Amino acid sequence: MQPIKKILVIRLSSIGDIVLTTPLLRSIKSAWPGAKIDYCTKAPFVSLLAKNPLISTIYTLEAPPSGYYDLVADLQNNLRSHAIVRSLHKQRLLHYRKANWKKWLLVQCKIDFYGTYRSVVDRYRDALKEVALSGDSLGCELYPTSSERAFASTFFDGSKKTLALCFGAKHFTKRYPPARYALLLTHLLRETQLQVLLLGGKEDAPQASEIMDALPAAFQPMVLNLAGSCSLMQTAAILERSDAVLCNDTGLMHIASAFGKKLFVLFGSSSSAFGFLPYHVPFDLFQVEGLSCRPCSHIGRDHCPKGHFRCMNDLSIALIAEHILDHFKSTR
């Protein structure tokens, strides 16, 4: 095979998908240690990759790549990424095949053609099998700056274990209801001394306020609402220092996985068949089995089509709390 010296990886969105490309970057570098690896993504996500030592240059839609590449790996495979690809001179082009027909059959007909679970990371790697990539036992990678880590350190004093709560998600059917999160936190804080940090973006701030308002007054001082007050990588640095993470199926779940954190993951309309479980980290998954309406979408919806939202409302608060409490007892 002709030597590969210059590579472009394209993954435009979103947070979790981009984080899940970081093991692939490691595989590319292992296969072609002398190659220069560039990356193209959307501007809001540049910070996720900015300090990755395997990446030479990061491009965006506003400042796209140009010139020649020995290999272009289009992991987005949509109209925007196709436009970028057409503008380039390239020796070899490889696309990630999304198998949308499998998603459609699972959502619409509840027929699962995915078979044995395979992570999206492995499916990315399949797309590049022509360049002989092999995997490893490591997980995802992120690199907060020293200033981001210094910012995070101000919320930790070492006197209590910290549970980070990533309660948000873009779509309603991926969000555990705030009132139920408040009940879950109440259950936990009655049993053990924890510091709880609410993490999310500005768009998640209303749900954070709902959680805080629903907490009994006695427990509110134990919960710090940081939603909307941290940058993406400041949030990553906080997750890096936390002792465990309770989360929905969201980008922050994958960010936390990059630091090897124990994850307690709540799946509503999500299905593990789509390949987005935490990658190479310990996690407990909570989901309602046997619901005929689940999954109702491969990305999530803005409402429950059935009106009952059983995929989230039927998750057992007592069971989730038991798992989290057992974890903190075992790590004292």
Protein Blocks (a to p, Z undefined) as FASTA:
>chain_A
ZZdfbdcdddfbdfklmmmmmmmmmmmmmmmmmbccdddddfklmmmmmmmmkbmbdcdf
klccehjdfbdcdfkopaklmmmmmmpccfbdcdddeklmlmmmmmmnopafklpaddfk
lmmmmmmmmnopacdfbdcdddddfklmmmmmmmpghlaccddddfbcfblklpccfklm
mmmmmmmmmmpccdddddddfklmmmmmmmmmmpcfklmmmpccfehiacfklmmmmmmm
pmbdcddddfklmmmmmnopacddddfkbcfklopacehiacdddddehiakbcfbfnbp
fbdfklnommmmmpcfklmmmmmmmmmmmmZZ
